[in-house]
Amino acid sequence: MPCRWKKDNQKNTQGFTLLEVLLVLILLGGAGFILLVKIPVQVEERNLSLASTRLIQDIREARQSALGENVYYEVRFYPSNNTYRIYRKTELQRIQSLPKGITFANYPANIRFSADGNTGFLGSNPSGTVALTNGKAIHRVITALISGRVREEIQ
């Protein structure tokens, strides 16, 4: 007799109820939905941040190269195809494209670093500000006129 009671008790305690299974599925579905909504936004913001960081590094590298090699370097911007080019005197050193979805938010002036440490801005908008956008946020890369100091401002 005791064996039969034990067998019946085991039968009643095995498995999950339908309510428990549905609750777990709803929680997993909600967490998955939140991740699907947040991931594309984070990717766009990450691309904008990486593009502005890359631009800052390239501008700083051009400035240091001009000082170290005793020749002028120039960073030229091409908003029509979302690229910028780095020149050593008149010789093209590198072409850098912005990541997909990132564009210039303004028409930036070309930046020239001379061998004596002076910085000049050439073009129709000689402000020293290059603005990048992903359509939602704007990162401004600002180069100081005299010192050539490069910094980033996020809006």
DSSP file (Angstrom, degrees, kcal/mol; ACC not computed):
  #  RESIDUE AA STRUCTURE BP1 BP2  ACC     N-H-->O    O-->H-N    N-H-->O    O-->H-N    TCO  KAPPA ALPHA  PHI   PSI    X-CA   Y-CA   Z-CA
    1    1 A M     >        0   0    0      0, 0.0     4,-1.8     0, 0.0     3,-0.5   0.000 360.0 360.0 360.0 -47.3    0.0    0.0    0.0
    2    2 A P  H  >  +     0   0    0      0, 0.0     4,-2.1     0, 0.0     5,-0.2   0.863 360.0  56.3 -58.1 -33.7    2.6    2.6    0.9
    3    3 A C  H  > S+     0   0    0      1,-0.2     4,-2.1     2,-0.2     5,-0.1   0.899 105.1  51.4 -65.1 -38.5    4.2    2.1   -2.6
    4    4 A R  H  > S+     0   0    0     -3,-0.5     4,-2.1     2,-0.2    -1,-0.2   0.909 109.2  49.5 -65.9 -41.8    1.0    2.9   -4.3
    5    5 A W  H  X S+     0   0    0     -4,-1.8     4,-2.3     1,-0.2    -1,-0.2   0.917 110.7  50.6 -62.3 -43.0    0.5    6.2   -2.4
    6    6 A K  H  X S+     0   0    0     -4,-2.1     4,-2.0     1,-0.2    -1,-0.2   0.892 109.0  51.7 -62.7 -40.3    4.0    7.3   -3.2
    7    7 A K  H  X S+     0   0    0     -4,-2.1     4,-1.6     1,-0.2    -1,-0.2   0.904 110.4  47.7 -64.6 -42.5    3.5    6.6   -6.9
    8    8 A D  H  X S+     0   0    0     -4,-2.1     4,-1.4     1,-0.2    -2,-0.2   0.890 110.1  52.6 -65.5 -39.7    0.3    8.7   -6.9
    9    9 A N  H  X S+     0   0    0     -4,-2.3     4,-1.0     1,-0.2    -2,-0.2   0.890 107.9  51.2 -64.6 -40.0    2.0   11.6   -5.1
   10   10 A Q  H  X S+     0   0    0     -4,-2.0     4,-0.6     1,-0.2     3,-0.5   0.868 105.2  57.2 -65.0 -36.5    4.9   11.6   -7.6
   11   11 A K  H >< S+     0   0    0     -4,-1.6     3,-0.6     1,-0.2    -1,-0.2   0.872 106.3  49.1 -62.3 -38.2    2.4   11.8  -10.5
   12   12 A N  H 3< S+     0   0    0     -4,-1.4    -1,-0.2     1,-0.2    -2,-0.2   0.716 109.9  50.4 -76.6 -21.3    0.8   14.9   -9.1
   13   13 A T  H 3< S+     0   0    0     -4,-1.0     2,-0.3    -3,-0.5    -1,-0.2   0.427  86.3 101.4-100.3   1.3    4.1   16.8   -8.6
   14   14 A Q  S << S+     0   0    0     -4,-0.6     2,-0.0    -3,-0.6    -3,-0.0  -0.634  73.5   4.4 -89.1 144.9    5.7   16.3  -12.0
   15   15 A G  S    S-     0   0    0     -2,-0.3     2,-0.3     2,-0.0     0, 0.0  -0.133  83.6 -72.3  85.5-178.6    5.8   19.0  -14.7
   16   16 A F        -     0   0    0      1,-0.0     2,-0.1     2,-0.0    -2,-0.0  -0.835  41.1-112.4-116.9 154.1    4.6   22.7  -14.8
   17   17 A T     >  -     0   0    0     -2,-0.3     4,-2.0     1,-0.1     5,-0.2  -0.443  29.8-112.1 -80.0 160.9    1.1   24.1  -15.0
   18   18 A L  H  > S+     0   0    0      1,-0.2     4,-2.4     2,-0.2     5,-0.2   0.867 118.2  56.3 -60.7 -37.2   -0.1   25.9  -18.0
   19   19 A L  H  > S+     0   0    0      1,-0.2     4,-2.2     2,-0.2    -1,-0.2   0.906 106.5  49.0 -62.8 -42.8   -0.1   29.1  -16.1
   20   20 A E  H  > S+     0   0    0      2,-0.2     4,-2.0     1,-0.2    -2,-0.2   0.911 112.0  48.2 -64.2 -42.7    3.6   28.8  -15.2
   21   21 A V  H  X S+     0   0    0     -4,-2.0     4,-2.2     2,-0.2    -2,-0.2   0.922 112.6  48.3 -64.3 -45.0    4.6   28.1  -18.8
   22   22 A L  H  X S+     0   0    0     -4,-2.4     4,-2.3     1,-0.2    -1,-0.2   0.893 109.8  52.8 -63.4 -40.4    2.5   31.0  -20.2
   23   23 A L  H  X S+     0   0    0     -4,-2.2     4,-2.2     2,-0.2    -1,-0.2   0.914 110.2  47.4 -62.4 -43.8    4.0   33.4  -17.6
   24   24 A V  H  X S+     0   0    0     -4,-2.0     4,-2.5     1,-0.2     5,-0.2   0.912 112.1  50.2 -64.0 -43.0    7.6   32.4  -18.5
   25   25 A L  H  X S+     0   0    0     -4,-2.2     4,-2.3     1,-0.2    -2,-0.2   0.884 110.4  49.7 -63.9 -38.9    6.8   32.8  -22.3
   26   26 A I  H  X S+     0   0    0     -4,-2.3     4,-2.3     2,-0.2    -1,-0.2   0.916 111.7  48.4 -66.6 -42.8    5.3   36.2  -21.7
   27   27 A L  H  X S+     0   0    0     -4,-2.2     4,-2.2     2,-0.2    -2,-0.2   0.919 113.4  46.7 -63.8 -44.2    8.4   37.3  -19.7
   28   28 A L  H  X S+     0   0    0     -4,-2.5     4,-2.3     1,-0.2    -2,-0.2   0.896 112.2  50.9 -65.4 -39.9   10.8   36.1  -22.3
   29   29 A G  H  X S+     0   0    0     -4,-2.3     4,-2.2    -5,-0.2    -2,-0.2   0.898 110.3  49.4 -64.2 -40.8    8.8   37.7  -25.1
   30   30 A G  H  X S+     0   0    0     -4,-2.3     4,-2.1     2,-0.2    -2,-0.2   0.910 111.7  48.0 -64.8 -42.9    8.8   41.0  -23.3
   31   31 A A  H  X S+     0   0    0     -4,-2.2     4,-2.0     1,-0.2    -2,-0.2   0.901 112.0  50.2 -65.2 -40.4   12.5   40.9  -22.7
   32   32 A G  H  X S+     0   0    0     -4,-2.3     4,-2.2     2,-0.2    -2,-0.2   0.887 109.2  51.5 -64.0 -39.7   13.2   40.0  -26.3
   33   33 A F  H  X S+     0   0    0     -4,-2.2     4,-1.8     2,-0.2    -2,-0.2   0.918 108.6  50.6 -63.8 -43.8   11.0   42.9  -27.5
   34   34 A I  H  X S+     0   0    0     -4,-2.1     4,-2.1     1,-0.2    -1,-0.2   0.911 111.3  48.7 -61.5 -42.5   12.8   45.4  -25.4
   35   35 A L  H  X S+     0   0    0     -4,-2.0     4,-2.4     1,-0.2    -1,-0.2   0.905 109.2  52.4 -64.1 -41.2   16.2   44.2  -26.7
   36   36 A L  H  < S+     0   0    0     -4,-2.2    -1,-0.2     1,-0.2    -2,-0.2   0.831 112.3  46.0 -65.3 -31.2   14.9   44.4  -30.3
   37   37 A V  H  X S+     0   0    0     -4,-1.8     4,-0.6    -5,-0.2    -1,-0.2   0.885 117.4  41.7 -77.5 -39.4   13.8   48.0  -29.8
   38   38 A K  H  X S+     0   0    0     -4,-2.1     4,-2.1    -5,-0.2     5,-0.2   0.823 100.5  68.6 -81.0 -32.1   17.0   49.2  -28.1
   39   39 A I  H  X S+     0   0    0     -4,-2.4     4,-2.2     1,-0.2     5,-0.2   0.911  98.6  48.3 -60.9 -47.9   19.7   47.5  -30.2
   40   40 A P  H  > S+     0   0    0      0, 0.0     4,-2.1     0, 0.0    -1,-0.2   0.888 112.0  50.7 -62.2 -35.9   19.2   49.5  -33.4
   41   41 A V  H  X S+     0   0    0     -4,-0.6     4,-2.1     1,-0.2    -2,-0.2   0.915 111.2  48.1 -65.0 -42.6   19.3   52.8  -31.5
   42   42 A Q  H  X S+     0   0    0     -4,-2.1     4,-2.4     1,-0.2    -1,-0.2   0.860 109.4  53.2 -66.7 -35.5   22.5   51.8  -29.7
   43   43 A V  H  X S+     0   0    0     -4,-2.2     4,-2.5     2,-0.2    -1,-0.2   0.921 109.5  48.3 -66.1 -43.6   24.1   50.8  -33.0
   44   44 A E  H  X S+     0   0    0     -4,-2.1     4,-2.0     2,-0.2    -2,-0.2   0.922 114.1  46.1 -62.2 -44.3   23.3   54.1  -34.6
   45   45 A E  H  X S+     0   0    0     -4,-2.1     4,-2.3     1,-0.2    -1,-0.2   0.889 112.2  51.3 -65.7 -39.2   24.7   56.0  -31.6
   46   46 A R  H  X S+     0   0    0     -4,-2.4     4,-2.7     2,-0.2    -2,-0.2   0.907 108.5  51.3 -65.0 -41.9   27.8   53.8  -31.5
   47   47 A N  H  X S+     0   0    0     -4,-2.5     4,-2.4     2,-0.2    -2,-0.2   0.904 111.1  48.3 -62.0 -41.2   28.5   54.4  -35.2
   48   48 A L  H  X S+     0   0    0     -4,-2.0     4,-2.3     2,-0.2    -2,-0.2   0.916 112.8  47.9 -64.9 -43.3   28.2   58.2  -34.7
   49   49 A S  H  X S+     0   0    0     -4,-2.3     4,-2.2     1,-0.2    -2,-0.2   0.912 112.9  47.9 -64.2 -42.9   30.5   58.0  -31.7
   50   50 A L  H  X S+     0   0    0     -4,-2.7     4,-2.5     2,-0.2    -2,-0.2   0.892 111.0  51.5 -65.2 -39.6   33.1   55.9  -33.6
   51   51 A A  H  X S+     0   0    0     -4,-2.4     4,-2.2    -5,-0.2    -2,-0.2   0.916 112.0  45.5 -64.9 -42.6   33.0   58.2  -36.6
   52   52 A S  H  X S+     0   0    0     -4,-2.3     4,-2.3     2,-0.2    -1,-0.2   0.883 113.0  50.7 -69.6 -36.6   33.6   61.3  -34.5
   53   53 A T  H  X S+     0   0    0     -4,-2.2     4,-2.3    -5,-0.2    -2,-0.2   0.912 110.8  49.3 -64.7 -42.0   36.4   59.6  -32.6
   54   54 A R  H  X S+     0   0    0     -4,-2.5     4,-2.4     2,-0.2    -2,-0.2   0.915 110.8  50.0 -63.2 -42.8   38.0   58.5  -35.8
   55   55 A L  H  X S+     0   0    0     -4,-2.2     4,-2.6     2,-0.2     5,-0.2   0.918 110.1  50.3 -62.6 -43.8   37.8   62.0  -37.2
   56   56 A I  H  X S+     0   0    0     -4,-2.3     4,-2.6     1,-0.2     5,-0.2   0.926 111.1  49.0 -59.9 -45.2   39.4   63.5  -34.1
   57   57 A Q  H  X S+     0   0    0     -4,-2.3     4,-2.5     1,-0.2    -2,-0.2   0.912 111.8  48.7 -61.9 -42.3   42.2   61.0  -34.3
   58   58 A D  H  X S+     0   0    0     -4,-2.4     4,-2.2     2,-0.2    -2,-0.2   0.898 112.2  48.0 -66.5 -40.3   42.8   61.8  -37.9
   59   59 A I  H  X S+     0   0    0     -4,-2.6     4,-2.2     2,-0.2    -2,-0.2   0.927 113.9  47.1 -66.0 -43.8   42.9   65.5  -37.4
   60   60 A R  H  X S+     0   0    0     -4,-2.6     4,-2.6    -5,-0.2    -2,-0.2   0.897 111.4  51.4 -64.0 -39.5   45.2   65.2  -34.4
   61   61 A E  H  X S+     0   0    0     -4,-2.5     4,-2.5    -5,-0.2    -1,-0.2   0.903 108.8  50.8 -64.3 -40.8   47.5   62.9  -36.4
   62   62 A A  H  X S+     0   0    0     -4,-2.2     4,-2.2     2,-0.2    -1,-0.2   0.909 111.2  49.0 -63.0 -41.4   47.6   65.4  -39.3
   63   63 A R  H  X S+     0   0    0     -4,-2.2     4,-2.0     2,-0.2    -2,-0.2   0.938 112.8  46.3 -63.5 -46.9   48.6   68.1  -36.9
   64   64 A Q  H  X S+     0   0    0     -4,-2.6     4,-2.6     1,-0.2    -2,-0.2   0.880 111.8  51.9 -64.8 -37.7   51.3   66.1  -35.2
   65   65 A S  H  X S+     0   0    0     -4,-2.5     4,-2.7     2,-0.2     6,-0.3   0.894 107.5  52.6 -65.7 -39.3   52.7   65.0  -38.6
   66   66 A A  H  X>S+     0   0    0     -4,-2.2     4,-1.0     1,-0.2     5,-0.9   0.922 114.0  42.7 -62.3 -43.7   52.8   68.6  -39.8
   67   67 A L  H  <5S+     0   0    0     -4,-2.0    -2,-0.2     1,-0.2    -1,-0.2   0.905 118.4  44.7 -68.0 -41.4   54.8   69.6  -36.7
   68   68 A G  H  <5S+     0   0    0     -4,-2.6    -2,-0.2     1,-0.2    -1,-0.2   0.839 120.1  37.6 -74.7 -34.0   57.1   66.5  -36.9
   69   69 A E  H  <5S-     0   0    0     -4,-2.7    -1,-0.2     2,-0.2    -2,-0.2   0.513 100.9-127.4 -97.6  -6.1   57.8   66.5  -40.6
   70   70 A N  T  <5S+     0   0    0     -4,-1.0     2,-0.3     1,-0.2    45,-0.2   0.859  74.5 102.8  61.5  38.5   58.1   70.3  -41.0
   71   71 A V  S   <S-     0   0    0     -5,-0.9     2,-0.3    -6,-0.3    -1,-0.2  -0.926  76.5 -96.8-138.2 163.6   55.5   70.4  -43.9
   72   72 A Y        -     0   0    0     -2,-0.3    17,-2.2    42,-0.1     2,-0.3  -0.620  31.3-161.4 -87.4 146.9   51.9   71.4  -44.0
   73   73 A Y  E     -AB  88 113A   0     40,-2.3    40,-3.0    -2,-0.3     2,-0.4  -0.915   4.7-161.1-119.3 149.4   49.0   68.9  -43.8
   74   74 A E  E     -AB  87 112A   0     13,-2.3    13,-3.1    -2,-0.3     2,-0.6  -0.996  11.7-155.3-135.5 138.3   45.5   69.5  -44.9
   75   75 A V  E     -AB  86 111A   0     36,-3.0    36,-2.4    -2,-0.4     2,-0.4  -0.962  19.5-166.9-110.4 117.6   42.2   67.7  -44.1
   76   76 A R  E     -A   85   0A   0      9,-2.9     9,-2.9    -2,-0.6     2,-0.4  -0.881   7.2-146.2-110.4 137.7   39.7   68.3  -46.8
   77   77 A F  E     -A   84   0A   0     -2,-0.4     7,-0.2     7,-0.2    33,-0.1  -0.833  12.1-171.5-107.9 138.8   36.0   67.5  -46.4
   78   78 A Y  E > > +A   83   0A   0      5,-2.9     5,-1.9    -2,-0.4     3,-1.1  -0.775   7.2 175.2-127.8  84.7   33.6   66.2  -49.1
   79   79 A P  G > 5S+     0   0    0      0, 0.0     3,-0.5     0, 0.0    25,-0.2   0.763  72.7  71.9 -63.8 -24.6   30.1   66.2  -47.8
   80   80 A S  G 3 5S+     0   0    0      1,-0.2    -2,-0.0     3,-0.1     0, 0.0   0.838 117.3  19.3 -63.2 -31.5   28.6   65.2  -51.1
   81   81 A N  G < 5S-     0   0    0     -3,-1.1    -1,-0.2     2,-0.2    17,-0.2   0.184 108.7-114.5-122.9  17.6   30.0   61.6  -50.7
   82   82 A N  T < 5S+     0   0    0     -3,-0.5    16,-2.7    -4,-0.4     2,-0.3   0.896  74.2 119.7  54.0  49.5   30.6   61.6  -46.9
   83   83 A T  E   < -AC  78  97A   0     -5,-1.9    -5,-2.9    14,-0.2     2,-0.3  -0.914  45.7-158.2-133.2 162.7   34.3   61.4  -47.1
   84   84 A Y  E     -AC  77  96A   0     12,-2.3    12,-3.0    -2,-0.3     2,-0.4  -0.983  11.6-150.7-137.9 153.2   37.3   63.4  -46.0
   85   85 A R  E     -AC  76  95A   0     -9,-2.9    -9,-2.9    -2,-0.3     2,-0.5  -0.935   5.1-144.5-127.0 145.4   40.9   63.2  -47.3
   86   86 A I  E     -AC  75  94A   0      8,-2.6     7,-3.3    -2,-0.4     8,-1.5  -0.940  19.9-169.1-112.6 126.5   44.2   63.9  -45.7
   87   87 A Y  E     -AC  74  92A   0    -13,-3.1   -13,-2.3    -2,-0.5     2,-0.6  -0.893  21.3-150.9-116.7 143.7   46.9   65.5  -47.8
   88   88 A R  E >  S-AC  73  91A   0      3,-2.9     3,-2.5    -2,-0.4     2,-0.5  -0.964  83.3 -45.7-107.7 109.3   50.6   66.0  -47.1
   89   89 A K  T 3  S-     0   0    0    -17,-2.2   -15,-0.1    -2,-0.6    -2,-0.1  -0.555 124.9 -29.4  57.4-114.4   51.3   69.2  -49.1
   90   90 A T  T 3  S+     0   0    0     -2,-0.5     2,-0.5    -3,-0.1    -1,-0.3   0.358 117.1 105.4-107.8   4.5   49.5   68.3  -52.3
   91   91 A E  E <  S-C   88   0A   0     -3,-2.5    -3,-2.9     1,-0.0     2,-0.3  -0.753  73.2-124.5 -92.9 123.8   50.0   64.5  -52.0
   92   92 A L  E     +C   87   0A   0     -2,-0.5    -5,-0.2    -5,-0.2     3,-0.1  -0.491  31.1 174.9 -67.2 125.6   46.9   62.5  -51.0
   93   93 A Q  E     -     0   0A   0     -7,-3.3     2,-0.3     1,-0.3    -6,-0.2   0.813  60.9  -8.9 -97.4 -42.3   47.8   60.3  -47.9
   94   94 A R  E     -C   86   0A   0     -8,-1.5    -8,-2.6     2,-0.0     2,-0.5  -0.988  47.3-145.8-160.5 145.6   44.4   58.8  -47.1
   95   95 A I  E     -C   85   0A   0     -2,-0.3     2,-0.5   -10,-0.2   -10,-0.2  -0.974  21.6-168.1-112.0 128.7   40.7   58.8  -48.0
   96   96 A Q  E     -C   84   0A   0    -12,-3.0   -12,-2.3    -2,-0.5     2,-0.3  -0.974   4.7-156.3-122.3 123.9   38.4   58.1  -45.1
   97   97 A S  E     -C   83   0A   0     -2,-0.5   -14,-0.2   -14,-0.2   -15,-0.1  -0.722  20.8-119.4 -94.8 146.1   34.6   57.4  -45.6
   98   98 A L        -     0   0    0    -16,-2.7     3,-0.1    -2,-0.3     4,-0.0  -0.544  41.2 -94.8 -77.2 150.4   32.1   57.9  -42.8
   99   99 A P    >   -     0   0    0      0, 0.0     3,-2.1     0, 0.0    -1,-0.1  -0.185  55.8 -75.9 -61.7 159.6   30.1   54.8  -41.7
  100  100 A K  T 3  S+     0   0    0      1,-0.3     3,-0.1    -3,-0.1   -53,-0.0  -0.318 121.1  20.9 -57.4 132.6   26.8   54.1  -43.3
  101  101 A G  T 3  S+     0   0    0      1,-0.3     2,-0.5    -3,-0.1    -1,-0.3   0.329  99.4 108.2  89.9  -7.2   24.1   56.4  -41.9
  102  102 A I    <   +     0   0    0     -3,-2.1     2,-0.3   -20,-0.1    -1,-0.3  -0.894  42.7 168.1-106.1 131.5   26.5   59.1  -40.7
  103  103 A T  E     -E  133   0B   0     30,-2.5    30,-2.6    -2,-0.5     2,-0.4  -0.861  42.6 -91.2-134.0 167.7   26.7   62.3  -42.6
  104  104 A F  E     -E  132   0B   0     -2,-0.3    28,-0.3   -25,-0.2   -22,-0.0  -0.704  27.5-159.7 -78.4 130.3   28.2   65.8  -42.3
  105  105 A A  S    S+     0   0    0     26,-3.6     2,-0.3    -2,-0.4    27,-0.2   0.599  76.7  24.2 -86.9 -12.4   25.6   68.1  -40.6
  106  106 A N  S    S-     0   0    0     25,-0.8    -2,-0.0    -3,-0.0    24,-0.0  -0.832  89.4-101.2-137.1 176.6   27.4   71.2  -41.9
  107  107 A Y        -     0   0    0     -2,-0.3    18,-0.1    23,-0.0    23,-0.0  -0.816  50.0-153.3-102.2  92.9   29.7   72.1  -44.7
  108  108 A P        -     0   0    0      0, 0.0   -31,-0.2     0, 0.0     2,-0.2  -0.257   9.9-117.6 -73.3 152.7   33.0   72.1  -42.9
  109  109 A A        -     0   0    0     16,-0.7    14,-0.2    20,-0.3     2,-0.2  -0.503  35.7-100.9 -78.3 152.9   36.0   74.2  -43.9
  110  110 A N  E     - D   0 122A   0     12,-2.9    12,-2.9    -2,-0.2     2,-0.5  -0.524  36.6-136.7 -71.6 145.1   39.2   72.4  -44.9
  111  111 A I  E     -BD  75 121A   0    -36,-2.4   -36,-3.0    10,-0.2     2,-0.5  -0.908  17.3-167.7-110.5 128.2   41.7   72.4  -42.1
  112  112 A R  E     -BD  74 120A   0      8,-3.2     8,-2.9    -2,-0.5     2,-0.6  -0.968   5.0-163.8-119.5 126.3   45.4   73.2  -42.8
  113  113 A F  E     -BD  73 119A   0    -40,-3.0   -40,-2.3    -2,-0.5     6,-0.2  -0.933  15.6-152.0-105.9 120.6   48.1   72.6  -40.2
  114  114 A S    >   -     0   0    0      4,-2.7     3,-1.5    -2,-0.6   -43,-0.1  -0.437  26.8-109.2 -89.5 166.9   51.4   74.4  -41.0
  115  115 A A  T 3  S+     0   0    0      1,-0.3   -45,-0.2   -45,-0.2    -1,-0.1   0.741 116.1  58.9 -67.1 -23.5   54.8   73.3  -40.0
  116  116 A D  T 3  S-     0   0    0      2,-0.1    -1,-0.3   -46,-0.1   -49,-0.1   0.366 122.6-100.2 -90.3   7.1   55.2   76.1  -37.5
  117  117 A G  S <  S+     0   0    0     -3,-1.5     2,-0.2     1,-0.3    -2,-0.1   0.407  77.7 135.8  95.4  -2.7   52.1   75.0  -35.5
  118  118 A N        -     0   0    0     30,-0.0    -4,-2.7    -5,-0.0     2,-0.4  -0.495  42.1-146.5 -79.8 150.7   49.5   77.5  -37.0
  119  119 A T  E     -D  113   0A   0     26,-0.6     2,-0.3    27,-0.3    -6,-0.2  -0.954  15.4-174.9-118.8 135.6   46.1   76.2  -38.0
  120  120 A G  E     -D  112   0A   0     -8,-2.9    -8,-3.2    -2,-0.4     2,-0.5  -0.955  16.4-145.8-129.7 151.3   44.1   77.7  -40.9
  121  121 A F  E     -D  111   0A   0     -2,-0.3     2,-0.4   -10,-0.2   -10,-0.2  -0.971  16.5-165.6-118.2 123.9   40.6   77.0  -42.1
  122  122 A L  E     +D  110   0A   0    -12,-2.9   -12,-2.9    -2,-0.5     2,-0.3  -0.908  43.0  45.1-113.0 131.9   40.0   77.2  -45.9
  123  123 A G  S    S-     0   0    0     -2,-0.4   -14,-0.1   -14,-0.2    -2,-0.1  -0.826  97.4 -52.5 135.5-172.2   36.6   77.4  -47.5
  124  124 A S  S    S+     0   0    0     -2,-0.3    -1,-0.1     1,-0.3   -15,-0.1   0.670 127.5  42.4 -77.8 -17.4   33.3   79.1  -47.3
  125  125 A N    >   +     0   0    0     -3,-0.1     2,-2.4   -18,-0.1   -16,-0.7  -0.642  66.4 176.4-129.0  74.1   32.7   78.3  -43.6
  126  126 A P  T 3   +     0   0    0      0, 0.0    -5,-0.1     0, 0.0    -3,-0.1  -0.269  41.4 116.7 -80.3  57.8   36.0   78.9  -41.8
  127  127 A S  T 3  S-     0   0    0     -2,-2.4    18,-0.1     2,-0.2     3,-0.1   0.696  75.0-126.7 -96.6 -20.7   34.7   78.2  -38.3
  128  128 A G    <   +     0   0    0     -3,-0.6    15,-2.8     1,-0.3     2,-0.5   0.574  69.2 122.8  84.7   8.1   36.7   75.1  -37.4
  129  129 A T  E     - F   0 142B   0     -4,-0.2     2,-0.5    13,-0.2   -20,-0.3  -0.913  39.6-172.6-110.0 128.6   33.7   73.1  -36.6
  130  130 A V  E     - F   0 141B   0     11,-2.7    11,-3.4    -2,-0.5     2,-0.5  -0.982  11.9-161.4-115.4 120.8   32.9   69.8  -38.3
  131  131 A A  E     - F   0 140B   0     -2,-0.5   -26,-3.6     9,-0.2   -25,-0.8  -0.900   5.2-168.9-109.4 128.5   29.5   68.4  -37.3
  132  132 A L  E     -EF 104 139B   0      7,-3.0     7,-2.6    -2,-0.5     2,-0.3  -0.886   9.7-178.1-111.0 145.2   28.6   64.7  -37.8
  133  133 A T  E     -EF 103 138B   0    -30,-2.6   -30,-2.5    -2,-0.4     5,-0.2  -0.977  33.6-161.7-141.6 154.8   25.0   63.4  -37.5
  134  134 A N        -     0   0    0      3,-1.4     4,-0.1    -2,-0.3   -32,-0.1   0.153  68.1 -94.1-112.6  13.3   23.1   60.2  -37.7
  135  135 A G  S    S+     0   0    0      2,-0.5     3,-0.1   -32,-0.1   -33,-0.1   0.167 121.3  50.9  94.1 -16.9   19.8   62.0  -38.1
  136  136 A K  S    S+     0   0    0      1,-0.4     2,-0.3   -92,-0.1    -1,-0.1   0.700 112.7  25.8-118.3 -40.0   19.0   62.0  -34.4
  137  137 A A        -     0   0    0      2,-0.0    -3,-1.4    17,-0.0    -2,-0.5  -0.867  64.6-143.2-127.6 159.8   22.1   63.3  -32.6
  138  138 A I  E     -F  133   0B   0     -2,-0.3    17,-2.9    -5,-0.2     2,-0.5  -0.989   6.6-166.4-127.2 132.2   24.9   65.6  -33.6
  139  139 A H  E     -FG 132 154B   0     -7,-2.6    -7,-3.0    -2,-0.4     2,-0.5  -0.979  13.0-155.0-112.9 127.2   28.6   65.3  -32.6
  140  140 A R  E     -FG 131 153B   0     13,-3.7    13,-2.9    -2,-0.5     2,-0.6  -0.893   5.1-159.2-105.7 129.6   30.7   68.4  -33.2
  141  141 A V  E     -FG 130 152B   0    -11,-3.4   -11,-2.7    -2,-0.5     2,-0.5  -0.940  18.4-165.3-104.7 116.8   34.4   68.1  -33.7
  142  142 A I  E     -FG 129 151B   0      9,-2.7     9,-2.4    -2,-0.6     2,-0.5  -0.893  11.3-165.5-113.5 128.6   35.9   71.5  -32.9
  143  143 A T  E     - G   0 150B   0    -15,-2.8     7,-0.2    -2,-0.5     2,-0.1  -0.957  24.8-125.6-111.9 124.5   39.4   72.6  -33.9
  144  144 A A     >  -     0   0    0      5,-2.9     4,-1.2    -2,-0.5   -16,-0.1  -0.442  17.3-131.1 -70.2 140.6   40.7   75.8  -32.2
  145  145 A L  T  4 S+     0   0    0      2,-0.1   -26,-0.6     1,-0.1    -1,-0.1   0.918  95.4  24.6 -61.8 -50.9   41.9   78.4  -34.7
  146  146 A I  T  4 S+     0   0    0    -28,-0.1   -27,-0.3     1,-0.1    -1,-0.1   0.940 130.2  34.5 -86.2 -48.9   45.3   79.3  -33.2
  147  147 A S  T  4 S-     0   0    0    -29,-0.1    -2,-0.1     2,-0.1    -1,-0.1   0.759  91.0-133.3 -82.9 -23.9   46.4   76.3  -31.2
  148  148 A G     <  +     0   0    0     -4,-1.2    -3,-0.1     1,-0.3   -85,-0.1   0.591  45.1 163.6  80.0   9.3   44.9   73.5  -33.4
  149  149 A R        -     0   0    0     -6,-0.1    -5,-2.9     1,-0.1     2,-0.5  -0.392  25.3-149.9 -62.8 136.1   43.5   71.9  -30.2
  150  150 A V  E     +G  143   0B   0     -7,-0.2     2,-0.3    -3,-0.1    -7,-0.2  -0.932  23.8 161.7-114.9 131.1   40.8   69.3  -31.2
  151  151 A R  E     -G  142   0B   0     -9,-2.4    -9,-2.7    -2,-0.5     2,-0.4  -0.924  29.4-124.3-141.5 167.8   37.8   68.5  -28.9
  152  152 A E  E     -G  141   0B   0     -2,-0.3     2,-0.4   -11,-0.2   -11,-0.2  -0.919  14.9-169.0-119.4 142.0   34.4   66.9  -29.2
  153  153 A E  E     -G  140   0B   0    -13,-2.9   -13,-3.7    -2,-0.4     2,-0.5  -0.999  10.8-154.4-129.1 129.5   31.0   68.3  -28.2
  154  154 A I  E      G  139   0B   0     -2,-0.4   -15,-0.2   -15,-0.2    -2,-0.0  -0.892 360.0 360.0-110.2 131.8   27.9   66.1  -28.1
  155  155 A Q              0   0    0    -17,-2.9   -16,-0.2    -2,-0.5    -1,-0.1   0.358 360.0 360.0-115.8 360.0   24.4   67.4  -28.6
